[in-house]
Amino acid sequence: MKTSFRAILIVIGGIACISTVVAQDRNVAGSDALRGKELYYAHGCFACHGYNGETGASDLVGTKSPVIADVELFVTYLRLRADFAPLLPSTRMPNYSESVLSDTDARNIFAYVSTFELDAPDIEDTPALRAVLESAGRPSAD
């Protein structure tokens, strides 16, 4: 079942990449980013994705994921998770069937997530992080 789910996601991603649509307005018509923010917190999305989409265990900004680039793929991804693994416990993202999260609410969350901007500083602008990375790259004195 896991393989089928991954295969479907790969196909969806391929369709998104092949799409003739060059760019899409990320402000989804009829969506409410403020309502999406409420839902993002109410459903605990911030626990894994962080408060700004770039500080959690799974980043939402700065990725090349087609799921985050297109509202219909986003909603489809949420539905596929529910259809293919509705009762399986998982340490990954929860399942969101339409009875748990309506399409309108999913689009509102997408509208909110679309407001996130990559804000992480460059390594060169973070001396402490740069020092840790340089230290980790040196051979140990053992």
SULQUIBEL-V627115 format. One record per residue. N is the residue number from 1. RES is the residue in one letter. PHI is phi in degrees with one decimal (* if undefined). PSI is psi in whole degrees, 0 to 359 (NA if undefined). D_LAST is the distance of its C-alpha to the last C-alpha in Angstrom with 1 decimal. Layout:
# SULQUIBEL-V627115
n:N res:RES phi:PHI psi:PSI d_last:D_LAST
n:N res:RES phi:PHI psi:PSI d_last:D_LAST
This chain:
# SULQUIBEL-V627115
n:1 res:M phi:* psi:320 d_last:47.3
n:2 res:K phi:-60.6 psi:318 d_last:43.8
n:3 res:T phi:-64.0 psi:318 d_last:44.2
n:4 res:S phi:-61.8 psi:318 d_last:47.7
n:5 res:F phi:-62.2 psi:314 d_last:46.6
n:6 res:R phi:-64.0 psi:319 d_last:43.8
n:7 res:A phi:-61.7 psi:318 d_last:46.2
n:8 res:I phi:-64.0 psi:318 d_last:48.7
n:9 res:L phi:-63.5 psi:322 d_last:46.2
n:10 res:I phi:-64.6 psi:317 d_last:45.3
n:11 res:V phi:-62.4 psi:314 d_last:49.1
n:12 res:I phi:-60.7 psi:316 d_last:49.7
n:13 res:G phi:-61.5 psi:320 d_last:46.8
n:14 res:G phi:-63.6 psi:319 d_last:48.3
n:15 res:I phi:-62.2 psi:319 d_last:51.7
n:16 res:A phi:-64.0 psi:321 d_last:50.4
n:17 res:C phi:-71.5 psi:326 d_last:48.8
n:18 res:I phi:-81.3 psi:342 d_last:52.0
n:19 res:S phi:-49.5 psi:144 d_last:54.2
n:20 res:T phi:-81.5 psi:354 d_last:56.5
n:21 res:V phi:-74.0 psi:117 d_last:56.1
n:22 res:V phi:-77.4 psi:317 d_last:54.1
n:23 res:A phi:-148.1 psi:152 d_last:53.6
n:24 res:Q phi:-131.0 psi:139 d_last:54.7
n:25 res:D phi:-64.8 psi:121 d_last:55.4
n:26 res:R phi:-75.4 psi:347 d_last:52.8
n:27 res:N phi:-82.9 psi:102 d_last:55.3
n:28 res:V phi:-71.2 psi:125 d_last:56.9
n:29 res:A phi:-55.2 psi:131 d_last:60.6
n:30 res:G phi:79.8 psi:2 d_last:61.8
n:31 res:S phi:-93.3 psi:158 d_last:58.3
n:32 res:D phi:-125.8 psi:103 d_last:57.4
n:33 res:A phi:-62.9 psi:327 d_last:53.9
n:34 res:L phi:-65.8 psi:318 d_last:54.6
n:35 res:R phi:-66.0 psi:322 d_last:55.5
n:36 res:G phi:-60.6 psi:322 d_last:52.5
n:37 res:K phi:-62.9 psi:315 d_last:50.3
n:38 res:E phi:-58.3 psi:316 d_last:52.0
n:39 res:L phi:-68.4 psi:322 d_last:51.4
n:40 res:Y phi:-57.1 psi:318 d_last:47.7
n:41 res:Y phi:-78.5 psi:319 d_last:47.2
n:42 res:A phi:-62.5 psi:324 d_last:49.6
n:43 res:H phi:-91.1 psi:2 d_last:48.0
n:44 res:G phi:75.1 psi:19 d_last:44.5
n:45 res:C phi:-56.7 psi:325 d_last:43.3
n:46 res:F phi:-62.1 psi:336 d_last:41.2
n:47 res:A phi:-61.3 psi:325 d_last:39.0
n:48 res:C phi:-106.6 psi:329 d_last:37.3
n:49 res:H phi:-100.8 psi:359 d_last:38.4
n:50 res:G phi:77.6 psi:171 d_last:38.0
n:51 res:Y phi:-76.8 psi:341 d_last:40.7
n:52 res:N phi:-124.5 psi:12 d_last:40.8
n:53 res:G phi:80.4 psi:2 d_last:39.7
n:54 res:E phi:-132.4 psi:7 d_last:36.3
n:55 res:T phi:-117.4 psi:5 d_last:34.3
n:56 res:G phi:-97.4 psi:193 d_last:34.5
n:57 res:A phi:-72.7 psi:337 d_last:32.9
n:58 res:S phi:-138.0 psi:104 d_last:35.3
n:59 res:D phi:-65.3 psi:147 d_last:36.3
n:60 res:L phi:-109.1 psi:341 d_last:40.0
n:61 res:V phi:-112.7 psi:153 d_last:39.9
n:62 res:G phi:76.4 psi:13 d_last:38.3
n:63 res:T phi:-103.4 psi:167 d_last:38.5
n:64 res:K phi:-105.0 psi:15 d_last:40.6
n:65 res:S phi:-65.6 psi:126 d_last:41.9
n:66 res:P phi:-66.7 psi:338 d_last:45.7
n:67 res:V phi:-64.8 psi:327 d_last:46.0
n:68 res:I phi:-89.8 psi:350 d_last:45.4
n:69 res:A phi:-93.9 psi:345 d_last:47.6
n:70 res:D phi:-139.6 psi:128 d_last:50.8
n:71 res:V phi:-61.5 psi:320 d_last:52.6
n:72 res:E phi:-67.8 psi:322 d_last:54.2
n:73 res:L phi:-66.3 psi:323 d_last:50.9
n:74 res:F phi:-60.3 psi:310 d_last:49.5
n:75 res:V phi:-64.9 psi:318 d_last:52.4
n:76 res:T phi:-61.5 psi:318 d_last:52.3
n:77 res:Y phi:-59.6 psi:315 d_last:48.6
n:78 res:L phi:-62.1 psi:320 d_last:49.4
n:79 res:R phi:-71.2 psi:319 d_last:52.3
n:80 res:L phi:-62.2 psi:322 d_last:50.6
n:81 res:R phi:-59.7 psi:317 d_last:47.9
n:82 res:A phi:-70.0 psi:322 d_last:50.8
n:83 res:D phi:-72.1 psi:324 d_last:52.8
n:84 res:F phi:-95.6 psi:341 d_last:50.1
n:85 res:A phi:-145.6 psi:54 d_last:48.2
n:86 res:P phi:-65.9 psi:328 d_last:50.5
n:87 res:L phi:-115.4 psi:358 d_last:49.7
n:88 res:L phi:-77.3 psi:127 d_last:46.2
n:89 res:P phi:-67.6 psi:146 d_last:43.6
n:90 res:S phi:-149.5 psi:148 d_last:40.8
n:91 res:T phi:-91.6 psi:359 d_last:37.7
n:92 res:R phi:-90.6 psi:191 d_last:38.7
n:93 res:M phi:-57.4 psi:139 d_last:41.6
n:94 res:P phi:-63.6 psi:165 d_last:44.7
n:95 res:N phi:-86.4 psi:135 d_last:47.9
n:96 res:Y phi:-125.8 psi:89 d_last:50.6
n:97 res:S phi:-74.6 psi:167 d_last:54.0
n:98 res:E phi:-65.2 psi:335 d_last:57.0
n:99 res:S phi:-72.5 psi:339 d_last:58.1
n:100 res:V phi:-93.9 psi:321 d_last:55.0
n:101 res:L phi:-142.2 psi:112 d_last:54.7
n:102 res:S phi:-66.8 psi:162 d_last:57.7
n:103 res:D phi:-58.8 psi:321 d_last:57.5
n:104 res:T phi:-61.8 psi:314 d_last:58.6
n:105 res:D phi:-66.4 psi:322 d_last:55.8
n:106 res:A phi:-62.3 psi:318 d_last:53.2
n:107 res:R phi:-65.9 psi:324 d_last:54.6
n:108 res:N phi:-65.1 psi:319 d_last:54.4
n:109 res:I phi:-62.9 psi:317 d_last:50.7
n:110 res:F phi:-58.9 psi:317 d_last:50.3
n:111 res:A phi:-60.4 psi:320 d_last:52.2
n:112 res:Y phi:-67.6 psi:312 d_last:49.9
n:113 res:V phi:-58.9 psi:327 d_last:46.7
n:114 res:S phi:-66.5 psi:345 d_last:48.2
n:115 res:T phi:-83.3 psi:347 d_last:48.2
n:116 res:F phi:-66.7 psi:141 d_last:44.4
n:117 res:E phi:-125.8 psi:142 d_last:42.9
n:118 res:L phi:-64.0 psi:120 d_last:39.4
n:119 res:D phi:-128.5 psi:6 d_last:38.3
n:120 res:A phi:-69.6 psi:137 d_last:34.5
n:121 res:P phi:-71.7 psi:154 d_last:33.4
n:122 res:D phi:-67.0 psi:152 d_last:31.6
n:123 res:I phi:-56.9 psi:322 d_last:27.9
n:124 res:E phi:-62.4 psi:336 d_last:28.8
n:125 res:D phi:-92.4 psi:4 d_last:31.0
n:126 res:T phi:-126.2 psi:87 d_last:28.3
n:127 res:P phi:-55.8 psi:319 d_last:25.9
n:128 res:A phi:-64.7 psi:316 d_last:23.8
n:129 res:L phi:-65.9 psi:318 d_last:23.4
n:130 res:R phi:-59.3 psi:317 d_last:22.8
n:131 res:A phi:-64.0 psi:319 d_last:19.9
n:132 res:V phi:-63.5 psi:315 d_last:18.3
n:133 res:L phi:-65.6 psi:321 d_last:18.8
n:134 res:E phi:-66.7 psi:319 d_last:17.5
n:135 res:S phi:-64.0 psi:320 d_last:14.3
n:136 res:A phi:-66.5 psi:335 d_last:13.9
n:137 res:G phi:-84.6 psi:348 d_last:14.5
n:138 res:R phi:-85.0 psi:148 d_last:11.8
n:139 res:P phi:-66.0 psi:148 d_last:8.6
n:140 res:S phi:-72.2 psi:159 d_last:5.5
n:141 res:A phi:-86.3 psi:6 d_last:3.8
n:142 res:D phi:-63.5 psi:NA d_last:0.0
